[in-house]
């Protein structure tokens, strides 16, 4: 159990007996994980075989787990670097196979480790005596993080109120215990708990940043975004920690302060000194203030851009100078910030347009950079057609540089700039078609119905399905297929008639509008422009309908392939019977008609003979 190499064997042995896959972070040490990464980088073609387990050895696992719990000396082994990972694997397997034993083991660990013990005799500044020993240990802290990640809602509340409630600042300041606090913030799911945590941590934000434990602040921002509680309070507290909350003019400086992780006074005094030195030595205009971006600052700003209200952060980003924006796009951490700015749904499109205008004229410098090329490609995906045309025009001015650059040539190929410069109409058609297809696929995957009829049909089907038993499911599938086939035929047959009817209706409406415009004194030129725009919109709507039908047919084909394989066997016999009935009916009708015709012919012949005789 405590042997350096034997503990690894014991971990994999427990994993195989329990039939549960355990993460490599628990089973393997740091050195072995690093060695595996090196081997993967050296031989990329080699693939690691996936583990396969069975539950046939669970009885033997129960016996070994009981022996391990008996032999465990919780006072010493919880902090042992060899036995603690063995105990973690045991807990992960018991959590899935035997939850009652897992709960008993958790209770014994909390009692032996004295997690809920408070040392009130210790001083205010004595951090080590205020916290339990297992949290301060580098190995034991991983065990507490595992308890937090596997805890239920009631267990999580118990851990918070008994272990963190009155000691959050001590956890935040400690060099090892702060990771336990970060794990707790990443596991929060209830809004009430989040409000209590925010009220406890808010007063100490500046102290946490002073100790350089910035991961706590990023986890707190992600928890506010995930639970959608206390977002405005957190933003105000963060601006107060960076000394940019009281005057409203300073609030626009939140982005450069967070990106550099410096307060208002420190950031602007240092930047002013640098700008004065460069201007005196080289007689050049001062350099941009924001040069480097910290990874934690970038992560915090990305979380803030996903909040419900992003006016302050978005206006701060837009207020940056063009060189600062270019440096953000070309930075290793700032490029992800720009990606989030353009992909965020809560950021207004006005701010995005203003940002693109600031970048105009410097797209070539961004495209020829390692980080900037990736950032520009992500921006391209979110842009409209007009914005794409502006970007392509700017890049096509320096086409030779793009083709020769190691990073720019990818954008030249992906943006199809060669076709843009030679055959622009084809390029526009391709871009519009691709954008429409992407949007339609997104709408279908997200469950957004493209028309009211589809919504009604879906609601009717959802009301009918719960009432149907398992025996009638095959009949429902067959009826659904028939309905879908009839709808497809109706659409294919009625596309031309619908298009003609839409155009006739549009012509009548245009005539009525012309008469009203003449009465009011409007000019005919404006009306013609409006007519052209509306005609283009109708044509686009018809194209989108056709694309939707094509995509829906493809999806139905992929879904129905599995069902057809099972239903074909039962449907073949019914189809053959129907065909036989049809053939028999036809034969009977033919025989009846032939007999009637013969009878009529005989009567006519007899009548003629009688006439001749007479």
N, C-alpha and C positions, 0 to 999 in steps of 0.2 A: 504493500500500500504506500509506503513512504520511500521506496526505492526509485531512483531517477528513471531507470529504464523499465522496471517492472510495473510501475504505475501506468505507463502507456499501454502495455500489454493488457492490464486489467481493464482499462477504459474500453478498448476495442472488444474485449471479451464480454463485458457487460452489454455493450451495444449490440453484439450479435445474439446474445441470449434473450435480451428484451425485445428484439425485433423492431427497434425504434432508431431512426437515423438521428445522430447528434452532430451538431456543427463542428467544423474543424477548429474553431476557436476554443472549444472545450476539450476536444479529444487530443489535438496536437499542440505542441508548444510553439513559441515564437520562432525558435531556430528552425524547427522542421517546416513551419509554414513558409519562412523565407527561403529555405532550400528548395521547396517545391516551386516557388515562383521563379527562382533562377533556372530551374530545369525546364519549366514551361517556356520561358523566354528563349532558352537555347534551342529546344526542340519543339517547335510549334505544331508539328504534324502529329506528335504523339497525343493521344486522348486518354484521359483518366477514366477508368472503368467505374461505372456507377454501382453503388452498393445495393445489394438485394438481401432482404431479411425475411424471416418467417417467424411465426408465433408458436412454433412447436416446442420451443425450449423455455417457455414461461415458467413451468414448475421448478426447473433448476435455477432460473433467475430469482425466484422468490426465496429459495434456500440461501443463495449466495448473498442476496441483499440483506436478509436478516442477520447473517454472520458479520457482514461489514458494519452494520449499525451497532451490533454488540461490541465489536472490537474498536469502534471509534472512540477516541478520547477527545471530546469536543473542546475542552479547554486549550489543548495544544494543536490538534489536527486541523482546526478550522483555519488557522493561519499558516499551515504547512503548504509549501509550493508544490508538493507531489501528491498529497492526499486530498487537498481541496478540489482539484479538477475531477478526481474520482467521485467525490461526493456530489459534485455538480452533475456529472453524467447519470448518477444514480437518481438524483432528484428529477431530472428531465424525463427519464424512463418511467419512474413511478407516477409522475404527473399525468401520463397518458394511459398507463396500464392499471395502476392501483391508486386512485386519488385519495382514498382514506388513509393509506399508509403515508402518502406524501404529506397530508395535513398533519399527521402525528409527528413526522420528521421535522416539519417546519416549526411546530410548537416547541419541540425539544431544542432546536437551534436557537430560537428567540429567548428561551429560558437560560440556556447555557452561555450564550454570548452576551446576555444582559443588554439587549437592544433597547428595552423600554426603561432602563434604569437612569435616573437623573441624579447627578451629584450636585446638590444645591450648595454644599459647603465650599465649592471651588470659586475662585474669583471670577470677575467679569472678563478679564483679559486672559485667563487660563483656558485656552482652547482645547488642549489635549485632555484635560480632566472633564471638560464639559461634554465630550463626545465618547461613545463606546469604543473599545479597543479594536474591534473587528472592522469598523469603518475606517480607522486610521491606517490599517495594514494594507499593503499593496495587493496581497493575494486574497485576503478575506473580503475586501470591498467588492470583488467580482461575485462572491456568493450573495451579498446583500442586493446587488443589482439583479441577480437572477431571481431572488425572492420578489422583487418589485415587478419584474416583467411577467412572472407567472401568477401573480396575485389577482384575485377577483375584486369586484368593486368594494365589498364589505372589508375584505382583507387589506385592500389598498387604503381605505379610510382609517382603519385601525393603525396601520403603519405610519400614516401621516400624522395623526393626532398624538400618538404615543412616542414617536421618534423624531419628527421634524418640526412640530408646531412651534415650540419655544426655542428651537436651536438652529433656525435656518441660517442665520448670519455666521454661526460657527462652521456649519457645513460649507458655506460659500467661501469662506476665507481659507480653510484647510487645503493643503496642496493635493491630497488624495481623496478626501471626503467630498470635494466639490463634484467629482464624477458621479458619485451616488446621487447627489442632488440633480444633476443633469439627467440621469436615468429616470428619476421620479417625474421630472417635468416632461420628458418624452412619453411617459405612460399615462398621463392625465387624460381622462375622457369626459368627466362631468364638468358642467359649467360652474356649479356651486363651489366645487373644490378649487377650480381655477381662480375664482374671485378671491377666495381666502388666501391662496398662495400669492396672488398678485399684491394684495394688501400687506402681506408679510414681507415681500421682497422689495417692493417699491422704494421704501425709505433708504435701502442700502445699495441701490444701483451704482452710485458713484464710487462707493467703497469697493464694490466688486470689480469695477473697471480699473480702479487704482491698483488692485492686487494682480491685475492682468488675467483674471479668470473670466474671459469673455465668452466662453462656451455656454455659461449659465444664461447670459443675456440672449444669445441666439436661440437656445432651447426655449426660453420664456417667450420669445417672439413667435416661434413656430407653434407653441402651445396656444397662444392667443389666436393665431390664425386658424388652427385646427378646431378649437372649441367655439370660436366666434364670440368671445367674451373679453371685455376689458381692453379692446384695441386702442381706443382713444386715450384711455388712462395710461396705458403703457407708452404710447407715443409721447405724451406730455411729460411723463417721468424721464424718458430717454432724452428729450430735448433739454430738460432741466439738468441732467447729468453732464451734458456737453455744453452747458451755459449758453444756450441759444433759444430759450423759451420766452423770457420776459419781454423784450422788444419784438414786435411782430416782424420787423425787417430782418431780424436774425434767423427767423424760422426758415427762410429760403436757403440758408447755408447748411442745412442739416445733412445734405448728401456729401459734400466734401469733408465735413467733420466726421461722419460715420465711416466713410471710405478710408480715411487716413487714421481713424481712431485717435483724434486729438481734440482738445477743447477749443473753444472759439479763440481765446487769447493766445494759446500756444500756436495754433495753426496760422493765424494771420500775422503774428509777429515774425515767425520764422520765414514765411513766404515773402513778406515785404523785404526782409534783409537779403534774401537770395535774389529778388528782382532788382534791388538797388545795386548789388555787387555786379550782376551781369550787365546792367545798363551802363554803369560807370566804366567797366573794363572794355566792353565791346561796342558800346554805343548802339545797342540793339533794343527793341521794344521788350518789356518784361515778359518772362516765360510764363506759361500757364501755372496757376496756383496748385492744381491737383495733378500730381505726377504719378505717384504709386498708390495702389489700392491693396488694402489688407484683406485677407481671405475672410476673416470674421466680419469685417465691415461689409463686404460684398454679400455675405449670407444674410446678415441682418437686413440690409436694404432689399434683398430679394423677398424676404418674408413680409416686409412692410408694403411692398408693391402688390401683394396678394390680399391685403386687408380690404374691407368693404369701402372705406373712404381713403383715397390715395391722393387727395388734392395737394397736401403739403409736400409730400415726397416728389410727386410728379412735377409740380411747379419748381421745386428746387433743382431737379434734373434739367428742366428746360432752360432755367436761368444760367446754366453753365455756358462758358464761351466755346466757340467751335474747336479751338485746339484742345481744350479739356475733354470735349466729347470724343474727339479722335483718339486721344490717349486712353480713354476708357474702352473704346472698341478694340484697341490694339493691346490692351493689358490682359494678362492671364486670368485675373479675377474679375476685372471690370467688364470683360466681354460677356460674361454670364449675367451681369447686372443689366446690360443693354438688351440681352435676349429676353429677360423677364419683363422689362419695360414694354417691349413691343408685343409680347405674347399675353400679357395680363389683360383680363377682361374688365377689370375695374378702372383701368386707365382710360381717359377720354381720348378719342381719335384726334381731337384738336392738338393735344400735346404731342402725339406721334407725328402729325404732319409738320409741326414746328421743328421737331427734332430732325426729321429728314431734310428740311430746308437748311438747317445748320450744317448738316453733313455734305450738302451738295457742293461739288468742286473738290472734295477730298476723298471720294469713293475709291479712286485709284490707289491712294496710299494705304487705305484700309484693306483693299483686295490683295495687295502684295505683301501683306503681313500674315504670319502664321495664325495668330489668334483672330485677327481682323477678318480674314477670309471666311472663317467659320461663322463669325458673328454676322457678317454681311449676308451669308447664305440663309441664315435663320431669319433675318430681317426681310429678305426677299419673299419668304414663304407667307408672311403676314401682310404684305403690301397689296394694294389694289393695282389695277392695270395702269392707270395714269402714273402712279408712283414708280412702277416697274419701268415704264417708258423713260422717265426722267433719269433713273439709275442707269439704264442701258445706254442712253445718249451720252451720259457723263463718262461711262467706261469705254465706249466705242471711240472716243477721241484719242485715247492712248491704247489702241488695240495691240500694237506690236509689243509694248511693255507687258501687257497681260499674257500674251502667248509665250513670251520668253521667261516669265517668272515661274518659280516652282510652286507657288501657292496660287497665283493669279490664273494659271492655265485651267485649273479646276472650275473656277467661276466662269471663265470664257466658254467652257464646254457646257456647264450646267445651265447657264443663262442663254445659250444659243445666240451669242452676239454676232457670229458670222451670218446667220440667217437674218438677224435684225438689220444689219447694214445693207444686205442685198435684197432680201424679200421680206419686207416689213409686214405686209398683209398676212402672209402665211404665219409669221411669228405671232401676230396678234391673235389669229384664230386658234393657234395651238395653246397660247396662254389662257385665253378665255375658256376653252374646252377643259383644260386641266383644272382650272380653278373651280369650275362648276362641278366637275366630277368629285373633287375633294370635298366640296361643301355638301353635296348630296350624300356621300358616304358617311360624313360626320353626322348628318341629320338622321340617317337610318340607324347608325350604331348607337347614337345617344337616345333613340326612341322618340324623336320628334317627328310626328306625322306630317307629311308634306301636303296633305289635303284633308278637307273635312270628311269626305266620304270614307277615307281609310280609317279615320278616328272612330266614326260611327260603327263601321264593320268590326273593328277591334273590340269596342265596348260590348257589342252584341255577342261576339264570340266569347268574351270573358264572362258574361252573364250566363251563357248557355253551358260552358264547359264544367263548372262545379256541380251542376245537376246531373251530369251524365255519368253512368257507371263505367266500370272497366270493360264490360262486355261490348259496349256500344262505341268504343274508341275507334275501331276499324271503320265503322260506318261514317263517323264524323270525318275521318281523314279522307275517305273517298268523296264525300260531299264537298269538302273544302277544295279538293283537286278539281272537281267538276266546275265549281264556281270560279276558281282561278282561270281555268281554261276558257270558260265562257266570257269572263272579263277581258282576257287577252284577245279573243276573237272580236269582241265588240270594239275594243280599242283600235285594233288593226283595220277593221272595216270602216270605223267611223272617224278615223283621223282626218281624212280628206274632207268629209262633210263638216266636221267640227271647225276645221280651219276656214272653210268657205263661209260658214255661218258667222264665225267670229269676224271675218273681214266685212261681211255685209252689215253686221251690227255696227261695226266701227265706222263704216261709210255713212250710215244714217245718223250716227251721233255727230260725226264731223259736219254734216249738212246743217243739223240743228244748231251747232255751235257757230257756224258761219253766219246764220241768220241773226242770232243774238248778238254776235260781235259787230255786225253792220249796224244794228239798232243802237248799240252803245257807242259806236264810233271807234272801235279798235282797228288797228291796221291789219292787212292781210299777211304781211310778212311774218309777224309774230305767230299768227295762226298756223302758217305752213311749217314753221320750225317746230311748233308743238305737235303738229300732226306727224311729222317725221319721227320725232322722239317716241311718240306713242306707238307708232307702227313698229319701230325697232324693239320696243319693250314687248309687244305682243309676239313678235318673231322669237325673241329670247325666251318668252314663256313657253312657246310651242316646243322649242329645242329642249328646254329643261324637262318638259313632260316626257318627251321621247327618251331622254337620258334616264329619267326616273324609271320608266317602264323597262328599259334595257337592264338597269341595275337590279330592279326587283325580280325580273325573270331569272337573272343569273343566281341571285340569292335563293329563289325558290327551287331552282334546279339542284343546287348544292344541298339544300335541306331535304328535298324530297327523294334524293337518290337512295338514302338508307331506308326510307319508308316504302319506296317502290319495290325494293328487293324482297321485302316481306309480304307485300300485298299482291305482287304479280302472280304468285302461286294460286291464291284464292280467286283472283280476278280472271285468270285464263279460262277456267271452266265456265264462268258466267258469260264471258265474251263468246266462247264457242257455242254455247247454248243459244245466245241471242242471234248469232249468225245463222245457225241451223233453222231457227224459227223463221227468220226473214226469207231464207231460201225456200222453205216449205210453203210459206204464204204466197210467194211469187209463183211457184209451180202450180199451186191450186188455182190461183187467179188466171194463169195462162190456160190451164185445162178447161176452166169454166168458159172462158171467152172463146176458145176453139170450138167447144161443143155448141155454143150459141150460134157461132158463125156457120157451122155445118147445118144446123137445123134450119137456119134462115135460107141457106142455099137450096136445100131440098124442097122447101115450100115454094120458092120461086120457080124451080124446075117443074114441079107438079102443075102450078098455075099455067105456065106456058103450054104444057102438053094439053091441058083441058081446052085452052083457047084454040089450039090447032085442030083438035077434034071437032069442036063446034063449027 
